[in-house]
Amino acid sequence: MTASWVHPSAIVTHVKTPGDQFNAAVGRQLRAEIAAAGSSIAAMAREIGIARSALDNYVNGKRAIPVPVVYDVGLSVDVAPHLIFRRAEERLGAEGGRRTATITELPRRTDVRSHRQDESEVAFDSPLAHGRDTDDLYD
């Protein structure tokens, strides 16, 4: 998803198109919405029924994001898809220095533990499900 050309005295250059930049901003916004909802990429992928690697590629701007994915994530995190696109456009404008973004204050989460409450975790894939399984926390 990059434009390429060869200049007579230069090597091949890759430039992101405006569409690629917007897609990446939508991906960053999806990641932010998922995190704000207290979910993870793995948990969200399971919830909306797509592969974790696919969602990871979408939120990292590596692949074009299908509108149904934006819709499904929005439905899951209770944010209308058009708001996700609008926030992504504001994010892109602010990151590019063209204008300032409207910052929406997120509600404080009481269910997120502080670093002082950290406990040892099992951080490997295990066929056995258990209450302290943290595989979803690692993107």
GIURFEN-V333433 format. One record per helix or strand of 3 or more residues. SS is the DSSP state (A for helix, B for strand). FROM is the first residue (numbers start at 0). TO is the last residue. If there is no record, write none. Layout:
[[SS	FROM	TO] [SS	FROM	TO]]
This chain:
[[B	1	4] [B	12	15] [A	17	35] [A	40	47] [A	51	58] [A	66	76] [A	80	94] [A	114	116] [A	134	136]]
